[in-house]
Amino acid sequence: MLKISSWNINGLRASLKNDAFFNWVSVEKPDIIGLQEVKADVEQVTGAFWQNDGENAYEEIWHSGVRKGYSGALLLSKQSTRSSILGLDEPEFLTEGRVIEADFDAFTLLTAYFPNGGRNSERLDYKLRFYEAFLERIRKLRKDGKSVIFMGDLNVAHQAIDLARPKENIKKSGYLEVEREWVDRVISSGFHDTFRVLHPDQRDVYSYWDPWRKRRERNIGWRIDYIFISEELLPLLKKAYIQPEFLGSDHCPVNIELDINL
Protein backbone atom coordinates (compact mmCIF):
# COMPACT_ATOMS: atom_id res chain seq x y z
CA MET A 1 0.00 0.00 0.00
CA LEU A 2 1.10 3.53 -0.79
CA LYS A 3 0.09 6.04 1.87
CA ILE A 4 -0.28 9.69 0.82
CA SER A 5 -0.98 12.43 3.34
CA SER A 6 -1.73 16.14 3.30
CA TRP A 7 -1.58 18.61 6.17
CA ASN A 8 -1.84 22.38 6.42
CA ILE A 9 0.77 22.60 9.15
CA ASN A 10 0.30 26.38 9.76
CA GLY A 11 3.92 26.98 10.70
CA LEU A 12 6.39 24.15 10.22
CA ARG A 13 9.03 25.48 12.58
CA ALA A 14 6.62 25.57 15.50
CA SER A 15 5.49 22.01 14.74
CA LEU A 16 9.10 20.88 14.70
CA LYS A 17 9.87 22.65 17.94
CA ASN A 18 7.00 21.01 19.82
CA ASP A 19 7.44 17.65 18.00
CA ALA A 20 3.84 17.65 16.73
CA PHE A 21 4.90 16.91 13.16
CA PHE A 22 7.53 14.34 14.14
CA ASN A 23 5.11 12.52 16.43
CA TRP A 24 2.52 12.25 13.66
CA VAL A 25 5.04 11.01 11.08
CA SER A 26 6.39 8.46 13.56
CA VAL A 27 2.91 7.01 14.01
CA GLU A 28 1.49 7.36 10.50
CA LYS A 29 4.65 6.78 8.40
CA PRO A 30 3.32 8.18 5.11
CA ASP A 31 5.18 7.48 1.90
CA ILE A 32 4.39 10.94 0.48
CA ILE A 33 3.49 14.04 2.50
CA GLY A 34 2.24 17.36 1.17
CA LEU A 35 2.46 20.25 3.62
CA GLN A 36 0.87 23.65 3.16
CA GLU A 37 1.32 26.98 4.92
CA VAL A 38 4.77 25.97 6.10
CA LYS A 39 5.76 29.65 6.63
CA ALA A 40 9.45 28.83 6.16
CA ASP A 41 12.10 28.11 3.56
CA VAL A 42 14.81 25.51 3.32
CA GLU A 43 17.45 27.81 4.82
CA GLN A 44 15.35 28.14 7.98
CA VAL A 45 14.92 24.39 8.49
CA THR A 46 18.16 22.49 8.92
CA GLY A 47 18.78 19.23 10.74
CA ALA A 48 15.13 18.22 10.58
CA PHE A 49 14.36 14.57 11.21
CA TRP A 50 13.49 13.81 7.56
CA GLN A 51 16.87 15.17 6.40
CA ASN A 52 18.70 12.38 8.24
CA ASP A 53 19.20 8.75 7.31
CA GLY A 54 16.83 6.17 8.73
CA GLU A 55 13.20 5.21 8.54
CA ASN A 56 12.03 8.83 8.73
CA ALA A 57 14.24 10.06 5.87
CA TYR A 58 12.41 11.82 3.01
CA GLU A 59 13.37 13.58 -0.19
CA GLU A 60 12.23 17.22 0.09
CA ILE A 61 10.96 19.75 -2.44
CA TRP A 62 10.22 23.31 -1.28
CA HIS A 63 8.17 26.09 -2.79
CA SER A 64 8.55 29.03 -0.43
CA GLY A 65 6.89 32.38 -0.77
CA VAL A 66 8.85 35.55 -1.49
CA ARG A 67 7.31 37.11 1.60
CA LYS A 68 8.98 35.66 4.68
CA GLY A 69 6.81 33.71 7.12
CA TYR A 70 3.87 33.49 4.74
CA SER A 71 2.26 30.65 2.81
CA GLY A 72 4.72 28.09 1.41
CA ALA A 73 4.53 24.42 0.41
CA LEU A 74 6.74 21.42 1.07
CA LEU A 75 6.62 17.95 -0.47
CA LEU A 76 8.30 15.07 1.36
CA SER A 77 8.63 11.71 -0.35
CA LYS A 78 10.21 8.37 0.41
CA GLN A 79 9.89 7.66 -3.31
CA SER A 80 12.25 9.40 -5.72
CA THR A 81 10.58 11.91 -8.01
CA ARG A 82 11.37 11.95 -11.72
CA SER A 83 10.96 15.72 -12.04
CA SER A 84 9.19 18.61 -10.35
CA ILE A 85 7.65 22.00 -11.16
CA LEU A 86 7.07 24.86 -8.73
CA GLY A 87 4.00 27.05 -9.05
CA LEU A 88 1.61 27.56 -11.94
CA ASP A 89 2.46 29.13 -15.28
CA GLU A 90 0.97 32.55 -14.60
CA PRO A 91 3.45 34.99 -13.00
CA GLU A 92 0.96 36.19 -10.37
CA PHE A 93 0.90 32.67 -8.86
CA LEU A 94 4.66 32.18 -8.60
CA THR A 95 5.54 34.39 -5.63
CA GLU A 96 3.39 32.98 -2.81
CA GLY A 97 4.76 29.43 -2.68
CA ARG A 98 1.52 27.54 -3.26
CA VAL A 99 2.01 24.61 -5.65
CA ILE A 100 4.49 21.77 -6.03
CA GLU A 101 4.00 19.34 -8.92
CA ALA A 102 6.02 16.12 -8.92
CA ASP A 103 6.21 13.30 -11.44
CA PHE A 104 6.36 9.73 -10.19
CA ASP A 105 6.42 6.58 -12.31
CA ALA A 106 2.71 5.86 -11.79
CA PHE A 107 1.21 9.36 -11.55
CA THR A 108 1.76 13.10 -11.31
CA LEU A 109 1.09 14.53 -7.86
CA LEU A 110 0.39 18.13 -6.87
CA THR A 111 0.28 19.54 -3.38
CA ALA A 112 -1.32 22.98 -3.21
CA TYR A 113 -2.25 25.70 -0.76
CA PHE A 114 -5.18 27.51 -2.33
CA PRO A 115 -5.68 31.21 -1.49
CA ASN A 116 -8.12 32.37 1.13
CA GLY A 117 -10.65 34.74 -0.44
CA GLY A 118 -12.11 36.14 2.75
CA ARG A 119 -10.26 39.40 3.24
CA ASN A 120 -11.70 41.49 0.41
CA SER A 121 -13.13 41.26 -3.10
CA GLU A 122 -9.69 41.69 -4.68
CA ARG A 123 -8.41 38.63 -2.83
CA LEU A 124 -11.50 36.64 -3.79
CA ASP A 125 -10.85 37.51 -7.44
CA TYR A 126 -7.27 36.30 -7.02
CA LYS A 127 -8.55 33.05 -5.49
CA LEU A 128 -10.94 32.44 -8.37
CA ARG A 129 -8.19 33.12 -10.93
CA PHE A 130 -6.00 30.63 -9.07
CA TYR A 131 -8.83 28.08 -9.21
CA GLU A 132 -9.08 28.49 -12.97
CA ALA A 133 -5.34 28.22 -13.53
CA PHE A 134 -5.12 25.12 -11.34
CA LEU A 135 -8.05 23.42 -13.08
CA GLU A 136 -6.51 24.20 -16.45
CA ARG A 137 -3.24 22.60 -15.30
CA ILE A 138 -4.73 19.34 -14.05
CA ARG A 139 -6.92 19.07 -17.15
CA LYS A 140 -3.81 19.44 -19.30
CA LEU A 141 -2.05 16.71 -17.36
CA ARG A 142 -5.01 14.41 -18.00
CA LYS A 143 -5.02 15.36 -21.67
CA ASP A 144 -1.34 14.45 -21.79
CA GLY A 145 -2.22 10.97 -20.54
CA LYS A 146 -1.08 11.39 -16.92
CA SER A 147 -2.81 9.88 -13.91
CA VAL A 148 -3.17 12.72 -11.41
CA ILE A 149 -3.40 13.09 -7.65
CA PHE A 150 -3.79 16.51 -6.11
CA MET A 151 -4.14 17.40 -2.47
CA GLY A 152 -4.06 20.28 -0.08
CA ASP A 153 -5.99 23.03 1.60
CA LEU A 154 -8.51 24.05 -1.06
CA ASN A 155 -10.12 26.66 1.21
CA VAL A 156 -13.63 25.57 0.22
CA ALA A 157 -16.24 23.29 1.77
CA HIS A 158 -17.93 21.56 -1.14
CA GLN A 159 -21.32 20.64 0.33
CA ALA A 160 -23.43 21.38 3.40
CA ILE A 161 -22.25 18.11 4.92
CA ASP A 162 -18.69 19.48 4.84
CA LEU A 163 -19.11 22.22 7.44
CA ALA A 164 -20.85 22.47 10.77
CA ARG A 165 -22.85 25.63 10.07
CA PRO A 166 -23.63 25.95 6.36
CA LYS A 167 -26.52 28.40 6.72
CA GLU A 168 -24.37 30.87 8.66
CA ASN A 169 -21.63 30.79 6.04
CA ILE A 170 -23.58 30.83 2.77
CA LYS A 171 -22.31 34.33 1.91
CA LYS A 172 -18.77 33.88 3.19
CA SER A 173 -15.71 32.92 1.19
CA GLY A 174 -15.04 29.25 1.66
CA TYR A 175 -18.67 28.36 1.04
CA LEU A 176 -19.71 30.71 -1.74
CA GLU A 177 -21.67 29.20 -4.59
CA VAL A 178 -19.01 30.15 -7.13
CA GLU A 179 -16.34 28.36 -5.07
CA ARG A 180 -18.44 25.22 -4.60
CA GLU A 181 -19.29 25.17 -8.30
CA TRP A 182 -15.58 25.04 -9.04
CA VAL A 183 -15.35 21.78 -7.09
CA ASP A 184 -18.26 20.49 -9.17
CA ARG A 185 -16.23 21.29 -12.29
CA VAL A 186 -13.23 19.44 -10.90
CA ILE A 187 -15.39 16.37 -10.36
CA SER A 188 -16.99 16.65 -13.79
CA SER A 189 -13.45 16.71 -15.23
CA GLY A 190 -12.89 13.16 -14.00
CA PHE A 191 -11.53 13.65 -10.48
CA HIS A 192 -12.81 12.06 -7.28
CA ASP A 193 -12.91 13.42 -3.74
CA THR A 194 -11.41 10.35 -2.05
CA PHE A 195 -12.98 10.90 1.36
CA ARG A 196 -16.49 11.28 -0.06
CA VAL A 197 -16.05 8.28 -2.35
CA LEU A 198 -15.54 6.01 0.65
CA HIS A 199 -17.61 7.95 3.19
CA PRO A 200 -20.46 9.51 1.20
CA ASP A 201 -22.76 10.22 4.15
CA GLN A 202 -20.36 10.70 7.05
CA ARG A 203 -21.06 13.89 8.96
CA ASP A 204 -19.21 15.89 11.61
CA VAL A 205 -15.79 15.04 10.18
CA TYR A 206 -13.74 18.16 9.54
CA SER A 207 -10.16 19.13 8.81
CA TYR A 208 -10.11 22.77 9.97
CA TRP A 209 -11.43 24.59 13.02
CA ASP A 210 -11.34 28.31 13.68
CA PRO A 211 -9.46 28.71 17.00
CA TRP A 212 -12.04 31.26 18.14
CA ARG A 213 -14.24 30.15 21.08
CA LYS A 214 -12.80 26.64 21.30
CA ARG A 215 -14.42 25.53 18.07
CA ARG A 216 -12.16 22.53 17.74
CA GLU A 217 -13.18 21.22 21.14
CA ARG A 218 -16.82 21.74 20.13
CA ASN A 219 -16.19 20.28 16.63
CA ILE A 220 -17.54 23.32 14.83
CA GLY A 221 -15.38 22.89 11.77
CA TRP A 222 -14.94 22.74 8.02
CA ARG A 223 -13.71 20.01 5.69
CA ILE A 224 -11.54 22.08 3.37
CA ASP A 225 -8.52 19.77 3.02
CA TYR A 226 -8.80 17.13 0.32
CA ILE A 227 -7.05 14.46 -1.72
CA PHE A 228 -8.45 14.06 -5.24
CA ILE A 229 -7.53 11.29 -7.68
CA SER A 230 -8.23 10.86 -11.37
CA GLU A 231 -10.72 8.30 -12.63
CA GLU A 232 -8.38 5.42 -13.48
CA LEU A 233 -6.86 5.45 -9.97
CA LEU A 234 -10.24 4.96 -8.30
CA PRO A 235 -10.13 1.12 -8.31
CA LEU A 236 -6.84 1.35 -6.39
CA LEU A 237 -8.27 3.47 -3.56
CA LYS A 238 -8.49 1.41 -0.36
CA LYS A 239 -8.67 3.96 2.46
CA ALA A 240 -9.40 7.66 2.97
CA TYR A 241 -9.44 9.11 6.45
CA ILE A 242 -9.08 12.30 8.48
CA GLN A 243 -7.20 12.57 11.77
CA PRO A 244 -8.58 15.30 14.05
CA GLU A 245 -6.85 13.69 17.02
CA PHE A 246 -3.48 15.03 15.84
CA LEU A 247 -2.85 18.55 17.07
CA GLY A 248 -0.19 21.09 16.15
CA SER A 249 -2.20 23.17 13.68
CA ASP A 250 -5.68 24.58 13.20
CA HIS A 251 -5.96 21.92 10.47
CA CYS A 252 -5.44 18.17 10.79
CA PRO A 253 -3.94 15.54 8.47
CA VAL A 254 -5.96 13.88 5.69
CA ASN A 255 -4.78 10.60 4.17
CA ILE A 256 -5.37 7.95 1.53
CA GLU A 257 -4.00 4.49 0.84
CA LEU A 258 -3.65 3.21 -2.71
CA ASP A 259 -2.92 -0.34 -3.79
CA ILE A 260 -0.04 0.72 -5.99
CA ASN A 261 3.74 0.47 -6.13
CA LEU A 262 6.06 3.23 -7.29
N, C-alpha and C positions, 0 to 999 in steps of 0.2 A: 504494500500500500504506500502511496505517496501522500504525505500530509502537507497541505498548504494552509498557511495562516495569515491573517491580516489583523493589524492593530493600530489604531490611532493612539500613539503613545503619549502625545501631548507633553513633550519634553523628554528626550531620551536621556540626557545627562542626569536628571533627577531620578529617573527610573533605574539607572545604573547605580547611582549613589545609595538608594535605599533597597537595592537588590530585587525590586519588583519584576523587572524584565528577566533577569537571570533566573529567578525562582520559577517563573512561568516556563521559560525555555527548558529548564531542567526537568520539569514535570511533563511537558507536552512533547518536546523533542520534534518540532516540525522539520520537514525537509526544506521548505521554502517559506520565508517570512517576508511579508511586505509591511513596512512601518510607515506611518504618515505623521505629519506634524512633529518631526523629530527636533526641530528648533536648534540644529547644530550642524556642523560640517566635519569632515574627516579630520581636520587639524585639531578639532576640539575634543575628539574621542580617540584616545590612544591607550593601548593596553587593555582594551575591552576583552571580555571572556571569549567572544567569537573570533578574535584575532589571534588566538593561541592555538596550538596543536591540541588534539584530543577530541572527545566526542561532541563537544560544543563548538567546534571550529566551523566557520562559515565563510564562503566567499562573500565580499561586500561590494555593493554598487551604490553610490551616493548621488542624489540630486538635491543639492542645497540651494536655498534661496540667496539672492544677492543681499537682501536685508538680513542682518544678523539676528538670530534668535526668533526667526519667523518661518513658518511653514516647513518645507523640507521633506524629502522622502528617502528611504533607505531600503534596499533589497538585500536580504541575506539568503544564501543558498548553499546547501551541502552538495548540490549538483553543479557542475561546471556549466556556465552559459556559453553559447556559441558566439553571441554578439549582443550588444545593448545600445539603446538609444535613450537620450535624456530629453524630456520635454516633448511638446508637440511642435509641428512645423511653424506655426504662427509666432512671430517674435514676441507678441504680448504675453505669451504663455511660457516663455523660457526663463524668466527671471525669478519666479516664485518657488521653484523647486517642487513641482507637483507630480511629475510623471516619470516613471522608469519603465522602459519596455525591454524585455530580455527574451532572446531566442533560446529555446531548449530543443532537443532532438524531436520531441513529441508535440510541442506546442509553443506558441508565443504567449508570454505572460506580461501583463501590465499591472503595476501597483500605482495607485493614483490618490491624491488628496484633492478632492474637488472643492472649488471656492465656496465660501459661505456668502449667501446673497442678502443677508439680513441687515446690513448696516445702512444702505441707502440704495436708491434706484440705479445709480451708476454701477454699484457693485453687483447688483442683481443682473444687470445687462452683461457685465463681464462673465458672471457665472453661466448665463445662458449661451454666450459665445463659446465658452470653454466646453459646455455640453455638446454643442454642435461640432466643434473641432474633434473632440474625443470620439463621438459617434462616427464621424467620417473616417477617423483613423482605424477603428476596429472593423468597420465595414470593408475598408480597403484590405486589411489583413485577411479577412474572410475571402474576398474576391481573389486574392493572391494564392488561395488554397491553404492558408494556415488555420490550424485549430487554435482557438484563442481562449485564454483565461484572463479575466481582469477583476481586480479586487481593490477595496479601499473604502475610505470615508466619502460617500457620494453626496452627503449633506442633503438627502431627501428621503422622506418616508413615503414609500410607494402607495400604500393603501391604508385605510382606516385601522386595520388590524395591526399596523406597524408603528403606532404611537398610542400613548395612553389617553390623550385628550384631543382627538381629531377635530371636534367641533370648535374648540378654543383656538385652534391653530390654522384654520382654513384660509386665513388671509395673511399668514406669515410665511416668509421664505423658509423652505424646508418641507412645506406641505402645500405650496401653491399648485393650482391645477396645471400650469404650464410646466412646472418641474416634474410632476407626476406623469404627465403625458410623455415627457422625454423617456422615462423608464418604460412606458408602454412601447415606445418606438424601438428601444433597445431589444425588448423581448420579441417584437415583431420582426426584428432583423436576424433572429435565429439564436438569441442568447437566453440562458435560463438562470434565474435567481435560485441558487442551489439550496438555500435554506427553505424557501417556499415550495420547491419541488418535493422535498422530503417531509416537510411539515406544513402542509397547505392551510391548516386551520388552527395552528398553535398560536395562542394569544399570550400577552403579558411577557413576551421575550424581547428584550431590547438590547441595544449595544451602546447607547449613549444616554447619559442622565445629566441634566443641568445641575450643577452643584448647589444651586439656590434652594433653601428650605429643605434640605435633606431629601432631595427627590430620588436619589439612588436607594436610600434606605426604604423609601415608600414605593419604589419601583414605578415612578412616574417618568417614563423614558420614551426613547425613540429608537427604532431600528433603522439606522442610516448607514451602517457598515455592511458591505456585501461581498460575496464572491460569485461572479457570473462565469458560466462556461458556455462554449458554443455547442451547437446541436449534436455533433458527432461524438462529443465527450460524455454526453448524458448517460449512456449505458454503463460508463465506468464509474459513475458517482455512487459511492457507498455510504458516506456519512456527511452530514453538514450540521454543525452545532455552534452555539454561542456560549461564552464562558463569563457570565457576570460575576462569578465568585472571585475572579482575579482582579485585584485592585492595582493602583499605580497610575491611573489615568481616569478622566471622566468618560472614556470609552472602555470597552472590553474586547478581548480577542474574538474573532470569528474564524471558523476553520472548516475545511473539507478534507475528505480522504477519497482518493481516486485509485482504482485498481489498474495501475499503470507503472511502467518502469521507464526511467530516463537513461 
